[in-house]
């Protein structure tokens, strides 16, 4: 089962291309689900169908089955987060936190996006689908959405470590509530463990490059292309693979017979688009183009026409390009064994990092890396935890951080 996520700057046509890709997959005989996590919920407009939170079948002549749905984050918030929020209030109140303060502390920013992604995983793993196509929100929301599982997992572990949750009586004992409160604490711990398991499953799904990939949709304009480069860097920082870029609304060449202001505008616009496309072709992700349609492509027949022009005879979900490079590698650059003269280099592969601001900070046994407008906390391998940072440089798309042993820690 494959999961393909479509994202891009608002208004570039990602919903149309996600729907078109799903329609072509279903037309080829594969049971396909297309689901929207975009709050705008324009997927139903593209398919010309009324959609709800449960998948409904969209007729595709000769197809293997096209189903579509949109994620109702408000209903998910009321149903799923409400229970866990109540358990967390119990935990905080038992620890002596004021009730009003506990209410504020259990409001978790981004929880709606997290629940939406969790719902995608649920329908992907419980349904009969061969391919799940996800119409994500605009780029900024998508980056926050895809980074949430790892960020919240780290937050949860710091706040309620697994080894403490395993000793259930300890939590009740810390509150001073005694044995009478044990059932409430057990429910709280069960809810926290369930959240930790869900976050682990989401991280595993997103990090599995053989199963999950991301397509970034853009229009061939300089401003949009600049955001796309930052998006590639930010997604790479999260260890997520972009297996393709899709340039939408590409204009045709003006015929020689077309003269006057219209002909001049079309030639200038076409030349400008081609310049941007040539720059995008140099990026590490394969580039496809979709022609600008004369009429708005809505309904399955129009979507199939768009998809055929985009993919031709190629498989829409076939892995394109070389396998994704690992996010993090450690290389020894000097010394052997446990020599105090050893030197190491931590290499983070970040496509497009040279095109924008980059910030790096050592925080204990972690490295805080900010690139493409996104920050990620990278846990250092154990050997580097006993070293100090001696320098950093960019080498192409690689951020190289140099380390040398800290004499006070090296031989401990």
Secondary structure as GFF3:
##gff-version 3
##sequence-region A 1 412
A	DSSP	beta_strand	2	8	.	.	.	ID=ss1
A	DSSP	alpha_helix	14	27	.	.	.	ID=ss2
A	DSSP	beta_strand	32	36	.	.	.	ID=ss3
A	DSSP	alpha_helix	43	47	.	.	.	ID=ss4
A	DSSP	beta_strand	56	58	.	.	.	ID=ss5
A	DSSP	beta_strand	66	70	.	.	.	ID=ss6
A	DSSP	alpha_helix	73	76	.	.	.	ID=ss7
A	DSSP	pi_helix	77	81	.	.	.	ID=ss8
A	DSSP	alpha_helix	82	94	.	.	.	ID=ss9
A	DSSP	alpha_helix	99	105	.	.	.	ID=ss10
A	DSSP	alpha_helix	111	126	.	.	.	ID=ss11
A	DSSP	beta_strand	131	138	.	.	.	ID=ss12
A	DSSP	alpha_helix	139	159	.	.	.	ID=ss13
A	DSSP	alpha_helix	162	166	.	.	.	ID=ss14
A	DSSP	alpha_helix	168	175	.	.	.	ID=ss15
A	DSSP	three_ten_helix	179	181	.	.	.	ID=ss16
A	DSSP	alpha_helix	182	207	.	.	.	ID=ss17
A	DSSP	beta_strand	212	219	.	.	.	ID=ss18
A	DSSP	alpha_helix	222	237	.	.	.	ID=ss19
A	DSSP	beta_strand	242	250	.	.	.	ID=ss20
A	DSSP	alpha_helix	260	280	.	.	.	ID=ss21
A	DSSP	beta_strand	287	291	.	.	.	ID=ss22
A	DSSP	alpha_helix	300	311	.	.	.	ID=ss23
A	DSSP	beta_strand	328	334	.	.	.	ID=ss24
A	DSSP	beta_strand	343	349	.	.	.	ID=ss25
A	DSSP	three_ten_helix	353	355	.	.	.	ID=ss26
A	DSSP	beta_strand	358	363	.	.	.	ID=ss27
A	DSSP	beta_strand	366	371	.	.	.	ID=ss28
A	DSSP	beta_strand	374	379	.	.	.	ID=ss29
A	DSSP	alpha_helix	382	385	.	.	.	ID=ss30
A	DSSP	beta_strand	387	395	.	.	.	ID=ss31
A	DSSP	beta_strand	398	405	.	.	.	ID=ss32
###
